[in-house]
Amino acid sequence: MHTFQLRKSILAAMGACATIGISPAIVLADNAQDIQQLKDQVRTMQQKIDQLSGPKASTAATPASKPAAAKNDSGSLTWNGITIYGTVDIGLEYISHGAPLSQLWSPGLPSVIQNFSNKSIVSINGNGLSQSKLGISGVEPIPGIDGWNGVFRLETGFNPWDGKLVDGPGSLANDNGKANAVKTSAGDSSRAGQLINGVAFAGVSNLTFGTLTFGRHNGLNLDLLTKYDPQQQSQAFSPIALSGTAGGFGTTQTNRLDGSLKYNLQIGPAHVGYLHGFGSDGNVPQSTNEFGVGADLGGFSIDALYGLVHGAVAAASLSAANVTALNTAPQPLPGWSLGNTLAATISDDTGYTVQASYNAKDYFPVKFYAGWERIKMNNPAHPDPVGTLDIGGYLLGVVNNKAFNIQKILQISWAGARWSVTPNFELTGAGYINNQKSFAANGCTNASAGSCAGEQLDLSLVADYHFTKRFDSYAGVNWSRVTNGLSNGFLFTSSYAPMVGVRYNF
């Protein structure tokens, strides 16, 4: 009876792991490697069941005796339902139009053309295929409630070239007052130097009733992009990963949401998900709602998602004029600091997306991906005032609440394929287009203003060889170009960036 009850507990925990880590609609990991680690956790528990069910399992154990620990052949660092995992990704990159390596920004270098992209550069860089990170997750059966489990996950991202926690807003602050030509690589991010800058949540899970968690979550769209981006959210080879605009429905800070709840449910081949971000009007964060549905049928997967974000923040470095204004009496923000103050544009954003993939493994070893997303950005119903505290503790010293008197519309689309040349070697090619409609009063289609219609085009090719389950090496190249309104203020309008690197997952 003791063995039977323990076996039921392990089965319940396996159900929770499957619900959290394998169901396509409820990916809680940042990338495919994290999902594999959770699957390993399931296999470890299965080994424990096999041991208890085998011919040598004793049913006469006294209550004080302990079953022998099962050998963890999966290689995951799992003990008593707790798994420790991580990634280190580092390499060497050349960029035809780049900028010095950032100490804080996760992409390190502008693999996709940016307004500060300038001279050619060769540099160590990291996080090319995956964000370097450390994390811990757990599953614990709830005694007396069959099928219910407590779950949690904590994760933080770091830059392997200097060991610092990722801090996108901090990288922008480092460029305060600088002209584009002398800036260091930088960009906004939902990772803002927090001790736990990835996810941080806990909740309950049940195979029948789904998973409900509370805390800091990946947005549902970030989960989908992990599944449907052909470059698997590679920051060196995918513009929708580097910028974060697609994942956050307009701004990168809303890729991850503090103070949120997330619910996911699997119903046969179909799945549904809902995320609500709590907040207060005129503060950061305001409220967010995302709802998604999808299905997996054979080799075909499809998901559709709708999102509404109130008070989205797009942070930027202070211009020299901004710095002068903040120092001019009467000071609009007394006591402000050059290293802790940013400019920001605030908006209410609505987005919807359809994303799909097809695994043709029954015919040839290729998986196809495609996606389309439409984002509409409007002036906020509840403006944020100067002095608003942003994520990571940064102050918003210059705030624009009226950037979108005419609605801004972005349409982002992508397609690609991943070819498994051998079981250990993969080739992935992808193309991405970001189209901006004019939101200027004159309907301009040139580079005279950032509000003119414009386009970003990005093409990438990556080869990835897995020496072992945990260690792989990659080489790839990314080419990007911006035109018209999306090139306003840029020093150059196109760039190519080859990179080689190695990645270790545990």
C-alpha positions as CSV (number, residue, x, y, z in Angstrom):
1,M,0.0,0.0,0.0
2,H,2.9,2.3,0.8
3,T,4.4,1.7,-2.6
4,F,1.0,2.2,-4.3
5,Q,0.5,5.6,-2.6
6,L,4.0,6.8,-3.5
7,R,3.5,5.6,-7.0
8,K,0.3,7.7,-7.2
9,S,2.2,10.8,-5.9
10,I,4.8,10.4,-8.5
11,L,2.2,10.0,-11.2
12,A,0.5,13.2,-10.1
13,A,3.8,15.0,-10.2
14,M,4.4,13.6,-13.7
15,G,1.1,15.0,-14.7
16,A,2.0,18.4,-13.5
17,C,5.3,18.4,-15.3
18,A,3.6,17.4,-18.5
19,T,1.0,20.1,-18.0
20,I,3.7,22.7,-17.4
21,G,6.5,21.7,-19.8
22,I,5.0,19.8,-22.7
23,S,1.6,21.3,-23.6
24,P,2.2,23.6,-26.5
25,A,-0.1,26.3,-25.3
26,I,1.4,26.6,-21.9
27,V,5.1,26.9,-22.4
28,L,6.5,28.5,-19.3
29,A,10.1,28.3,-20.4
30,D,12.1,30.9,-22.3
31,N,13.2,28.6,-25.1
32,A,13.1,25.1,-26.5
33,Q,16.0,23.9,-24.3
34,D,14.0,24.8,-21.2
35,I,11.1,22.7,-22.4
36,Q,13.4,19.8,-22.9
37,Q,14.7,20.1,-19.4
38,L,11.2,19.9,-18.1
39,K,10.6,16.8,-20.2
40,D,13.7,15.3,-18.6
41,Q,12.1,15.9,-15.2
42,V,9.1,13.8,-16.3
43,R,11.4,11.0,-17.5
44,T,13.2,11.1,-14.1
45,M,9.9,10.5,-12.3
46,Q,9.0,7.7,-14.7
47,Q,12.3,6.0,-13.8
48,K,11.2,6.2,-10.1
49,I,7.9,4.6,-11.0
50,D,9.7,1.8,-13.0
51,Q,11.8,1.1,-10.0
52,L,8.9,0.9,-7.6
53,S,6.9,-1.3,-10.1
54,G,9.8,-3.6,-10.9
55,P,10.3,-7.2,-9.7
56,K,12.7,-6.1,-7.0
57,A,10.4,-3.5,-5.5
58,S,9.5,-4.5,-1.9
59,T,5.9,-4.1,-0.7
60,A,6.9,-5.0,2.8
61,A,8.8,-1.9,3.6
62,T,8.1,-0.5,7.1
63,P,6.9,3.2,7.4
64,A,10.4,4.2,8.6
65,S,12.2,2.7,5.6
66,K,13.0,4.8,2.5
67,P,13.0,3.6,-1.1
68,A,16.4,3.7,-2.8
69,A,17.0,6.8,-4.9
70,A,16.4,6.2,-8.6
71,K,19.3,6.7,-10.9
72,N,18.7,9.9,-13.0
73,D,19.7,8.7,-16.5
74,S,18.0,11.7,-18.1
75,G,20.9,13.9,-16.9
76,S,18.6,16.6,-15.5
77,L,19.6,18.0,-12.2
78,T,16.4,16.9,-10.4
79,W,16.0,15.9,-6.7
80,N,12.8,15.5,-4.9
81,G,10.8,17.3,-7.6
82,I,13.2,20.3,-7.7
83,T,15.1,20.9,-11.0
84,I,18.1,23.2,-11.4
85,Y,18.8,24.3,-15.0
86,G,20.7,26.8,-17.0
87,T,22.4,27.9,-20.2
88,V,25.7,29.5,-21.1
89,D,25.9,30.8,-24.7
90,I,28.9,32.7,-25.9
91,G,30.8,33.3,-29.1
92,L,32.5,35.7,-31.5
93,E,30.7,38.1,-33.9
94,Y,31.5,40.5,-36.7
95,I,29.1,43.3,-37.6
96,S,29.5,45.5,-40.7
97,H,27.8,48.4,-38.9
98,G,27.9,47.9,-35.2
99,A,28.7,49.6,-31.9
100,P,30.8,48.7,-28.8
101,L,29.6,45.7,-26.7
102,S,27.1,46.5,-24.0
103,Q,27.7,45.6,-20.4
104,L,24.0,45.2,-19.7
105,W,21.9,44.7,-22.9
106,S,21.1,41.0,-23.5
107,P,21.9,40.9,-27.3
108,G,25.3,42.5,-26.5
109,L,25.7,43.8,-30.1
110,P,23.3,45.1,-32.7
111,S,23.0,42.0,-34.9
112,V,19.9,43.6,-36.4
113,I,20.5,47.2,-37.7
114,Q,19.8,49.9,-35.1
115,N,19.9,53.7,-35.2
116,F,23.3,53.7,-33.4
117,S,24.8,51.0,-35.8
118,N,28.0,52.7,-37.0
119,K,31.5,51.3,-37.6
120,S,32.4,47.6,-38.3
121,I,33.3,45.7,-35.2
122,V,34.7,42.3,-34.1
123,S,33.9,41.3,-30.6
124,I,33.1,38.6,-28.1
125,N,29.3,38.3,-27.8
126,G,26.9,36.0,-26.2
127,N,23.2,34.9,-26.0
128,G,23.3,34.3,-29.7
129,L,21.0,31.3,-29.8
130,S,19.7,31.3,-26.3
131,Q,19.6,33.7,-23.3
132,S,22.3,32.7,-20.8
133,K,20.4,32.0,-17.5
134,L,20.1,30.1,-14.3
135,G,16.8,28.7,-13.0
136,I,15.0,26.5,-10.6
137,S,11.6,24.8,-10.9
138,G,9.6,22.5,-8.8
139,V,6.6,20.2,-8.8
140,E,5.1,18.8,-5.5
141,P,2.0,16.6,-5.3
142,I,-0.5,18.0,-2.8
143,P,-1.3,15.3,-0.1
144,G,-4.9,14.2,0.0
145,I,-5.9,15.8,-3.3
146,D,-5.4,13.4,-6.1
147,G,-4.0,14.9,-9.3
148,W,-3.3,18.3,-7.8
149,N,0.3,19.7,-7.6
150,G,2.0,22.8,-6.4
151,V,4.4,24.2,-9.0
152,F,6.9,27.1,-9.0
153,R,9.6,28.5,-11.3
154,L,12.4,31.1,-10.8
155,E,14.7,32.2,-13.5
156,T,17.2,35.0,-14.1
157,G,19.2,36.0,-17.2
158,F,22.8,37.1,-17.3
159,N,25.4,38.2,-19.9
160,P,28.2,35.6,-20.1
161,W,30.9,38.1,-21.3
162,D,30.9,40.0,-18.0
163,G,28.7,38.0,-15.6
164,K,26.2,40.9,-15.1
165,L,22.5,40.5,-14.8
166,V,20.6,41.6,-17.9
167,D,19.4,45.2,-17.6
168,G,18.0,46.7,-20.8
169,P,16.9,50.0,-19.3
170,G,20.3,50.3,-17.6
171,S,22.0,50.0,-21.0
172,L,19.8,52.9,-22.2
173,A,20.8,55.0,-19.2
174,N,24.4,54.4,-20.0
175,D,23.8,56.2,-23.3
176,N,22.0,59.2,-21.8
177,G,23.0,62.5,-23.5
178,K,25.0,60.8,-26.3
179,A,24.7,61.2,-30.0
180,N,24.0,58.0,-32.0
181,A,27.5,58.0,-33.4
182,V,29.1,57.5,-30.0
183,K,26.6,55.3,-28.3
184,T,27.3,51.9,-26.8
185,S,25.0,49.0,-27.9
186,A,21.7,49.3,-25.9
187,G,18.0,48.6,-26.0
188,D,14.9,48.4,-23.8
189,S,13.9,45.2,-22.2
190,S,11.6,43.5,-19.6
191,R,14.8,42.3,-18.0
192,A,15.8,45.4,-16.0
193,G,18.5,44.3,-13.6
194,Q,16.1,42.6,-11.2
195,L,17.6,39.8,-9.1
196,I,15.0,37.5,-10.8
197,N,14.7,39.1,-14.2
198,G,13.1,36.2,-16.0
199,V,10.0,34.5,-14.6
200,A,9.0,34.2,-10.9
201,F,5.8,32.4,-10.2
202,A,4.0,29.7,-8.1
203,G,0.6,28.1,-8.3
204,V,-1.3,24.8,-8.8
205,S,-1.6,22.4,-11.6
206,N,-4.0,19.6,-12.6
207,L,-4.1,17.6,-15.9
208,T,-7.9,18.0,-16.1
209,F,-8.4,21.5,-14.8
210,G,-5.2,23.2,-16.0
211,T,-2.5,25.3,-14.5
212,L,-3.0,28.5,-12.6
213,T,0.0,30.5,-11.4
214,F,0.7,33.9,-9.8
215,G,3.7,36.2,-10.1
216,R,5.9,37.4,-12.9
217,H,5.2,35.6,-16.2
218,N,6.2,35.4,-19.8
219,G,3.4,36.9,-21.9
220,L,1.3,34.5,-23.9
221,N,2.7,35.9,-27.1
222,L,6.3,35.4,-25.9
223,D,5.4,31.8,-25.3
224,L,4.0,31.5,-28.9
225,L,7.1,33.1,-30.4
226,T,9.3,30.5,-28.6
227,K,7.2,27.9,-30.4
228,Y,6.7,29.5,-33.8
229,D,9.8,31.6,-34.5
230,P,11.9,29.5,-36.9
231,Q,15.1,30.9,-35.1
232,Q,13.6,30.0,-31.7
233,Q,13.9,33.5,-30.4
234,S,17.7,33.7,-31.2
235,Q,18.8,37.3,-30.4
236,A,21.6,37.2,-33.0
237,F,19.4,35.8,-35.8
238,S,15.8,36.9,-35.1
239,P,14.7,40.5,-35.1
240,I,11.5,39.7,-33.3
241,A,13.6,38.3,-30.4
242,L,16.2,41.2,-30.4
243,S,13.6,44.0,-30.4
244,G,10.8,42.4,-28.3
245,T,8.2,44.5,-30.2
246,A,6.3,41.4,-31.4
247,G,6.3,39.6,-28.1
248,G,5.1,42.5,-26.1
249,F,2.4,43.7,-28.6
250,G,4.2,46.9,-29.3
251,T,6.8,47.3,-26.6
252,T,9.5,45.0,-25.2
253,Q,8.8,45.7,-21.5
254,T,5.5,43.9,-21.7
255,N,7.1,40.6,-22.9
256,R,7.1,39.7,-19.2
257,L,4.5,41.0,-16.7
258,D,4.9,41.6,-13.0
259,G,2.0,41.1,-10.7
260,S,0.1,38.8,-13.1
261,L,-1.9,35.6,-13.1
262,K,-1.8,33.0,-15.9
263,Y,-4.1,30.2,-16.6
264,N,-3.7,27.4,-19.2
265,L,-5.8,24.4,-20.1
266,Q,-5.3,21.5,-22.4
267,I,-8.4,19.8,-23.9
268,G,-7.4,17.0,-26.1
269,P,-5.5,18.4,-29.1
270,A,-6.8,21.9,-28.3
271,H,-5.5,24.4,-25.7
272,V,-6.6,27.8,-24.3
273,G,-4.7,30.3,-22.3
274,Y,-5.4,33.6,-20.4
275,L,-3.1,36.1,-18.8
276,H,-4.1,39.1,-16.7
277,G,-1.6,41.7,-15.5
278,F,-2.8,43.8,-12.6
279,G,-1.9,47.4,-12.3
280,S,-3.0,51.0,-11.6
281,D,-3.9,53.8,-14.0
282,G,-1.2,56.3,-14.5
283,N,1.5,54.0,-13.1
284,V,3.8,51.2,-14.3
285,P,2.4,48.7,-14.8
286,Q,-1.2,49.4,-15.8
287,S,-3.4,46.5,-16.8
288,T,-2.9,43.8,-19.5
289,N,-5.1,41.0,-20.9
290,E,-4.1,38.3,-23.3
291,F,-6.3,35.4,-24.5
292,G,-5.2,32.6,-26.8
293,V,-6.5,29.4,-28.4
294,G,-4.8,26.7,-30.5
295,A,-4.5,23.1,-31.4
296,D,-1.9,20.5,-32.3
297,L,-3.0,17.9,-34.9
298,G,-0.4,15.4,-36.0
299,G,2.5,17.5,-37.4
300,F,0.4,20.6,-37.7
301,S,0.2,23.3,-35.0
302,I,-1.7,26.6,-35.0
303,D,-2.4,29.3,-32.4
304,A,-4.3,32.6,-32.4
305,L,-3.9,35.2,-29.7
306,Y,-5.5,38.6,-28.8
307,G,-3.8,41.1,-26.4
308,L,-4.7,44.5,-24.9
309,V,-2.0,46.4,-23.0
310,H,-2.8,49.6,-21.2
311,G,0.0,52.1,-20.4
312,A,2.8,50.3,-22.3
313,V,6.2,51.9,-21.8
314,A,8.8,52.2,-24.6
315,A,11.9,53.5,-22.8
316,A,14.7,55.3,-24.6
317,S,17.9,57.1,-23.7
318,L,17.7,60.8,-22.9
319,S,18.8,63.1,-25.7
320,A,21.3,65.9,-25.1
321,A,18.3,68.3,-25.3
322,N,16.4,66.2,-22.7
323,V,19.4,66.4,-20.3
324,T,19.5,70.2,-20.7
325,A,15.8,70.5,-20.0
326,L,16.0,68.4,-16.9
327,N,18.8,70.6,-15.6
328,T,17.0,73.9,-16.4
329,A,15.3,75.7,-13.6
330,P,12.6,75.1,-12.5
331,Q,13.6,71.5,-12.8
332,P,10.7,69.2,-13.8
333,L,12.2,66.3,-11.8
334,P,14.4,67.6,-8.9
335,G,17.0,65.1,-7.8
336,W,17.0,63.1,-11.0
337,S,20.1,61.1,-11.9
338,L,21.8,60.7,-15.3
339,G,22.3,57.0,-14.5
340,N,18.8,56.3,-13.4
341,T,16.5,58.4,-15.6
342,L,15.0,57.7,-19.0
343,A,12.7,59.1,-21.7
344,A,9.6,57.1,-22.5
345,T,6.7,57.0,-24.9
346,I,3.4,55.7,-23.4
347,S,0.7,53.9,-25.3
348,D,-2.4,51.7,-25.2
349,D,-1.7,48.8,-27.5
350,T,-3.9,46.2,-29.1
351,G,-2.6,43.2,-31.0
352,Y,-3.6,39.9,-32.6
353,T,-1.6,37.2,-34.1
354,V,-1.9,33.9,-35.9
355,Q,1.1,31.5,-35.9
356,A,1.6,28.0,-37.3
357,S,4.1,25.3,-37.9
358,Y,4.2,22.0,-39.8
359,N,6.6,19.1,-39.1
360,A,7.0,17.1,-42.3
361,K,9.0,14.4,-40.6
362,D,6.9,11.6,-42.1
363,Y,8.0,12.7,-45.6
364,F,11.3,14.6,-45.0
365,P,13.1,16.0,-42.0
366,V,12.0,19.6,-42.3
367,K,9.8,21.7,-40.0
368,F,8.1,24.8,-41.5
369,Y,7.1,28.0,-39.5
370,A,5.0,31.0,-40.3
371,G,3.4,33.9,-38.4
372,W,1.6,37.1,-38.8
373,E,0.9,39.9,-36.2
374,R,-0.9,43.2,-36.3
375,I,-0.3,45.8,-33.6
376,K,-2.3,49.1,-33.1
377,M,-0.8,51.8,-30.8
378,N,-2.9,54.7,-29.4
379,N,-2.4,57.5,-26.9
380,P,-3.0,56.2,-23.4
381,A,-6.4,56.6,-21.8
382,H,-4.5,57.2,-18.5
383,P,-1.2,59.1,-19.1
384,D,1.9,58.5,-17.0
385,P,3.3,61.7,-15.4
386,V,7.0,62.8,-15.3
387,G,8.6,61.0,-12.4
388,T,6.8,57.7,-12.9
389,L,8.8,54.8,-11.6
390,D,9.5,52.2,-14.3
391,I,10.5,48.6,-14.0
392,G,13.9,48.1,-12.4
393,G,13.5,51.3,-10.4
394,Y,14.3,53.7,-13.3
395,L,12.6,57.1,-13.3
396,L,10.8,58.4,-16.4
397,G,12.1,62.0,-16.7
398,V,10.7,62.8,-20.1
399,V,7.3,61.3,-20.9
400,N,5.4,61.5,-24.2
401,N,1.7,60.6,-23.8
402,K,0.7,62.1,-27.2
403,A,2.9,60.3,-29.7
404,F,-0.1,58.6,-31.5
405,N,-2.7,61.2,-32.2
406,I,-3.0,59.2,-35.4
407,Q,-3.0,55.5,-34.7
408,K,0.3,53.7,-35.3
409,I,-0.1,50.3,-37.0
410,L,2.6,47.6,-37.3
411,Q,2.3,44.4,-39.3
412,I,5.0,41.8,-38.6
413,S,5.2,38.6,-40.6
414,W,7.8,35.8,-40.9
415,A,8.4,32.4,-42.4
416,G,11.2,29.8,-42.2
417,A,12.2,26.2,-42.1
418,R,14.5,24.0,-40.0
419,W,16.1,21.1,-41.7
420,S,17.5,18.2,-39.6
421,V,20.3,17.2,-42.0
422,T,21.4,14.5,-39.5
423,P,20.2,13.8,-36.0
424,N,22.9,16.1,-34.7
425,F,23.1,18.8,-37.4
426,E,20.4,21.4,-38.2
427,L,20.2,24.2,-40.8
428,T,17.6,26.9,-40.2
429,G,16.7,29.7,-42.6
430,A,14.2,32.5,-41.9
431,G,12.9,35.8,-43.2
432,Y,11.1,38.6,-41.3
433,I,9.3,41.7,-42.4
434,N,8.1,44.6,-40.2
435,N,5.8,47.0,-42.0
436,Q,4.8,50.3,-40.4
437,K,1.9,52.3,-41.8
438,S,2.3,56.1,-41.8
439,F,0.9,57.8,-38.7
440,A,2.0,61.3,-39.7
441,A,-0.6,63.9,-40.6
442,N,0.8,64.2,-44.2
443,G,0.9,60.4,-44.8
444,C,4.6,60.5,-45.6
445,T,6.4,57.5,-47.1
446,N,10.0,58.7,-46.9
447,A,12.7,59.0,-44.1
448,S,11.8,62.5,-43.1
449,A,10.2,61.4,-39.8
450,G,9.9,58.3,-37.7
451,S,6.1,58.5,-38.2
452,C,6.4,57.9,-42.0
453,A,5.6,54.6,-43.5
454,G,8.6,52.3,-43.5
455,E,9.8,48.7,-43.5
456,Q,12.4,46.5,-41.9
457,L,13.6,43.3,-43.7
458,D,15.7,40.6,-42.1
459,L,17.1,37.4,-43.4
460,S,19.1,34.8,-41.5
461,L,20.8,31.4,-41.9
462,V,22.1,29.3,-39.0
463,A,23.9,25.9,-38.8
464,D,23.8,24.2,-35.4
465,Y,25.8,21.0,-34.6
466,H,25.1,19.1,-31.3
467,F,28.2,17.3,-30.1
468,T,26.2,16.0,-27.1
469,K,22.7,16.5,-25.7
470,R,24.0,19.4,-23.7
471,F,26.8,21.0,-25.8
472,D,26.4,22.4,-29.3
473,S,28.2,24.8,-31.6
474,Y,26.7,27.2,-34.1
475,A,27.6,29.5,-37.0
476,G,25.2,31.8,-38.8
477,V,24.7,35.1,-40.5
478,N,22.0,37.8,-40.2
479,W,21.3,40.6,-42.7
480,S,18.9,43.4,-42.0
481,R,17.8,46.6,-43.7
482,V,15.4,49.5,-42.9
483,T,13.8,51.9,-45.3
484,N,11.8,55.1,-45.2
485,G,10.2,56.0,-41.8
486,L,11.8,53.1,-40.0
487,S,15.3,54.4,-41.1
488,N,14.7,57.9,-39.7
489,G,17.8,58.9,-37.6
490,F,19.8,55.9,-38.6
491,L,23.5,56.3,-39.4
492,F,23.3,53.4,-41.8
493,T,20.4,51.5,-43.3
494,S,21.7,48.0,-43.7
495,S,24.1,45.6,-42.0
496,Y,25.2,42.0,-42.0
497,A,26.5,40.1,-38.9
498,P,28.0,36.6,-39.0
499,M,28.5,34.9,-35.6
500,V,30.0,31.7,-34.3
501,G,29.4,30.4,-30.8
502,V,29.0,27.5,-28.4
503,R,26.2,26.7,-26.0
504,Y,26.0,24.6,-22.9
505,N,22.7,23.6,-21.4
506,F,22.2,21.8,-18.1
